[in-house]
Amino acid sequence: MFLQRVYRLKRRNDFRRVFRTGVSVANRQFVVYVAKRLEAGPARLGISVSRKLGKAVVRNRVKRLIKEVARHWMKHLRPQTDIVVIARNPVANMSYDQVKSSLRHVFYKANLFQSNPEKNKKE
């Protein structure tokens, strides 16, 4: 599966607005910028991975991991919110479960969840 189009933050102006007007929350692995949006709709996610993190293969892997974790949480995030996730260096060597745990931590710090994403798990 993939992150559906309505949940994606793509345009440069959207990223700039989130950086300019948003609030940032961070841990060692991620920086998350959060900005409220005037238009109605679900939360949207943008991902930024610097070249300092590694070559294209590494950067794309990190983006795929973040998208996959976020995909399961989109219905639990506050609507009318734009989120930009910036990956830091340690993420390059992390597993899926480590990325999930770290992202959950920073999303809770940013108060992004309107309901518990772990509640309705069927594993």
N, C-alpha and C positions, 0 to 999 in steps of 0.2 A: 504494500500500500504506500501511498504518498500523502503529503500534506496538501489538502485541497486548496484550490485557488482562492476561495473566500477567506482562508486563514493566513494567506501569505502577504507579507509586506515587501513590495518590490521596488517602488519608485524612489529615486534619489531624494526627492522633496519630502517624502514620508519619513525616510531615515533622518534627514536633517531636522525635521520638526520634532521627532522623538528625542534626538540628541539635544536640541535647543530648549525644549519646554519640559522634557521628561525628568524624572528622578532616577538616580542610579543606585543600585544595590549590588554588592559584590561579595564573592568569597575567593578562595585561592584559584579556582578554576574558571569562573565565569564572572562577567560584568553584565548586569541586566538593566537596561533603560526602559522605563515605563512612562507612557503618556496617555492621558485620556483623549478620546476622540469625540467630536461633536456629532458625527453621523452615527445612526444606529447600526448595529451589526455585531457579529461575534468578534472576539479578540483576534488580532492579526500578529503574526510572528515574522521577524526578520532576523537573519543570522549573518554575523560578520566574523570571518576568520582571517587573520593576518598572515602574510607570507612568512613572517618570523616563525610561525608554527611549524612549517615544513613545506615540502614540495606539494604539488597539486594533488597527488594521491592521498597524502596525509590530510590535507585541508578538506578534500571532498569526503573522506571517511568521517571526519569530525562533524561536518555539516549533516551527513546522513544520520549519524547517531543522534544529534540534537533534534533533527526533524522527527525521527522515529519516536523518541521519548515524548516530544511535545504533541505529536499526533494523537496519542492516547489521552492527553490531558485537555485538549481544546474545548471540549464541552464543559469542563469544570472551571475554566478561566473566566474572569469577569468580562462581560461584554463591553463594547465600546472602548477597548484598550488596545493600544499598539505597544508591542514589546520588541526590543532589539536585544539579542543575546550575542555577546562578544566572548569568544573562546580565548582563554589564556594558554600559555605554554604547557602546563601539566596535562591538558586534555589529550594531547597527541598520543599519550601512552596509556590511556584509560580504557577499561572495558565498558560494555553497554551498561552493566549494573552500577558501575562507579559513576558514569556520566549521569544516569538516572537519579542516583542518590544526591549528587552534588547539585544538579539542576533543581530537584525538589527542594533542597535546602534554600537555595537562593530565591526560588519562586515564593516559598513561604515567607522569607524575609521581606520580600517586596509586596506581600499581601495580595498575590495575584489570584489565588483560588477562591471561588465562591462556594464550592463544595469540595469534599474530600475526594481526591482522585484515586485513593487506595481502597475506598470503601466497597465499591461494587466489583471487586476483583474476582474472577472465576479461575483460579489456578489451582 
